[in-house]
Amino acid sequence: MPANTILVVDDELGVRDVLKRYLEREGYDVLLASSGPEALGLLELEREKVLLVVLDVMLPGVDGLEILKRVRARGGNPVPIIMLSARSEEFDRVAGLELGADDYVPKPFSPREVVSRVKAVLRRGAPDAYGDGRGQARSLQSGQITLHPDTREVEVDGKVIELTAKEFELLWLFMRHPKQVFTRDQLLDQVWGFSEFIDSSTVTVHIHRLRDKIEPDPAKPTRLVTVWGVGYRLEPDR
């Protein structure tokens, strides 16, 4: 059976209950955790079932940023993670994105907004999203980089690397349009979709993370290059 479970992690009972009701209405199974250790236990026990995690930053025992860090360090197929945090905590948002969060929703929030963001993250992460117009997921090649949408694997210089969902989407977009310059706003729109809580700094963070994984020397990028005053483009290896 394909994974269809959303793990909601929040120490507020009201938040857990309302998100559970809204997500179940959309056909998802829902697991709940109220603390960091409980969430880590469920992620270990139910690893194959969990499709996505909605994760609060402020948690007892182990906070959400530490959980995110541990999950991303574990490797394997990266489960998408949407962070929840108080609206005023910009540090949490930036830190979460740097650690590999796929989206961010500030508190207080509308449950419908969270469900919408869940669907958007999963929709962009589905293999069908990377088809060639005929339902076929086509592998892409750019120099020493190969991207396989059907398995969501990326090979760089002959080695398989681990990308988060958003890093994968960014790289797929660039590889579909080599040498095309994308502004931050264009990348924000095409990869994240509209959200008043996500800004262009999100793109910058993810570009830096992607460079760390695909560049021979991230400090002197030659593949994912900056076009000053405009945006970014992917240059095939010379």
Secondary structure, 3 states (H helix, E strand, C coil): CCCCEEEEECCCHHHHHHHHHHHHHCCCEEEEECCHHHHHHHHHHCCCCEEEEEEECCCCCCCHHHHHHHHHHHCCCCCCEEEEEECCCHHHHHHHHHHCCCEEEEECCCHHHHHHHHHHHHHHHCHHHHECCCCCECCEEECCEEEECCCCEEEECCEEECCCHHHHHHHHHHHHCCCCCEEHHHHHHHHHCCCCCCCHHHHHHHHHHHHHHHCCCCCCCCCEEEECCCEEEECCCC
